[in-house]
């Protein structure tokens, strides 16, 4: 990502130097389905010669970027934990426990005493 930013900045600067921008509707812009017409254009036309789309129109169509922000801060402490005459038992998940579940299930199990459990999940989702 860091290597792409200077190239992206350069591309934007070159596009601005080319001048002559005009507002168009998003339907006038070449979309993925028009790959053949894009292939017939010269590279300079694709970079700088195309029409621009108004920011208000783009804001309704934007889907995000290749941005990854993953951070878990789990902080915990225990002190002076005392367990006496404690009994632990079975900790089972039997077959079918998650039958018909429509979710991303997580399970935290503990069969001990005097413990602190911290659970966190980072889910990276890519929609294509």
N, C-alpha and C positions, 0 to 999 in steps of 0.2 A: 504494500500500500504506500509506503514512504517513497518508493521509486516512481510510482505513478503520479504523485502530486506535482513534481516539477514539470513533467510532460503535459499534464492536464493544464497547469497554469500557463505554459508556453502556448498550448493550443488555443486557450481562451484569449490570450493576448494577441495572437495572430489573427484570430477571428474578429476581434474588435478593431484591429488595425485595417482590416479589409474594408471596413466602413459599410455604409448603406444597409442598415437593418430595416426591416419592415415587419409590422405585426400581421400575423396570419392566424387562422383558426387551426386547432389541433388536427382536424381532418385533412388539412392541406399538407401536412408533414408526412414524409415517407415512413410507413410503419413496417414491422417485420414481414407482413404479408406481401409487401412490394419489393422483395429481395431482388427480383430480376431488373426492375427499373433502377435500383440502387447500384447494381453491378454494372449497368451500362453507363453510369456517370463516371466522370474522371474523378480521381481522389480529391483534387482541389475543390471541385464542386460539392462533394460530399462534406468537406470540412468547413468551407467558408461560403459557398455559393447558395446554400439552402436558405429558405425562409425561416424566420424566428417565430417562436410561439410566445404569446403573452403569458406573463407569470401567473395571472389569475387562472388561466386555462390549465397551465402545467400543475398548479397546486392541487387540482382535483384529480389529476391522473398520476401523480408521482407515487411510486411504490417503495421508495427507500433507496438505500445504497448498500454497498458491501461493508457495513459497519458492524463490528463485533465489540460489544462492551460486556465483558463477563467479569463479574467481581462478586465474591462472596466474603463477607466479613462475619465470621462466627466467633464470638468471644464468650467464654464462660469460665467459671472458676468454682471450685468446691474446696471447702476447708472443714476440718474437724468432723469428717464423716465417720460415724460409728454404726456398725451393724452387729447385732448379736441375736443369737437364736433364730436366725433367718432361714427360711426354707425356700428353695427355688423349685420351679416345676417345669413341666414341658412347655415349650414355646413352639407351637406347630402351625403351619399353614397347610391345610389339606387340599387335595385335588379338587378343583372346581371352585376354590375360594374367589377367584376373579372371573368366573364364568359370566358371560354377557356384560362384561365391563367395557364401557366406552370411555377410556381415560388412559393417561400415562400413569400407571400405578407405581407407587413407591412403598416399600415396606421397611419399617425400622423395628427390629426385634431386640429384646434384652431378656436374658434369663439370669441376670446377676442382681446384686444388691449394691446400693450405694454408688450408683454410676450416674454420669451426666451424658445425655445423648444429644448430639447436635446433628441435624440433618439439613442438607441444602441441595438444590438441583439447579444446574444451568442447562437450559434447553436451547440449542441452536436450531432454528427452523428456517429452511430455505423453501420458498414458494416459487414454483416455476410455472 
